[in-house]
Amino acid sequence: AESLSTLRFGERAKKIKNNAKVNEELSASELKALLALAKREIVMLKKRLQLGGGNAMAFTSTSQKLSSNSASDDDDGLVGGYLEEAAEEEKLRALLADAAQETHSLASKIKSLEDDLEAEKARYEEERDVRLQVESEAAALRVTITELQDRLIKVNMDSKRGQTDPV
């Protein structure tokens, strides 16, 4: 009788997958070529960041590490450092791309909201003009009604006088 925790462990153990990988050792000339490629890529990325208005500080440390390493340094450490920096640069590129996409999305939303605001302003102005026109017409009608009431009263009074005065 297995306990519940033993069964859970067995379930997790079944899901473990091992990926065997052969360690490759690069020759000195391959490492030098990889180093030169890394330096060129760093210079190119610094230029891209400067053109994009970004900060090249993240790449300065990589450049300093690579340029300060002498030929007596451990080649494996150099390649590992480059690979770590390349991974970091890739993360920064992804973050920059995400930020650019979000900026574009927010700019679209702002444009849409500005368009909506302009439409609402136009609608408000139109409704205000209609309201003012209706108020003006209502005032003119009140004056006309008052004038008609006065004339009606006058006509009624004149007709009453005409009936009471014998000829």
Buried (B, 14 or more C-beta within 10 A) or exposed (E): EEEEEEEEEEEEEEEEEEEEEEEEEEEEEEBBEBBEEBBEBBEEBBEBBEEEEBEBEBBEEBBEBBEEBEEEEEBEEBBEBBEEBBEBBEEBEEEBEEEEEEEEEEEEEEEEEEEEEEEEEEEEEEEEEEEEEEEEEEEEEEEEEEEEEEEEEEEEEEEEEEEEEEE
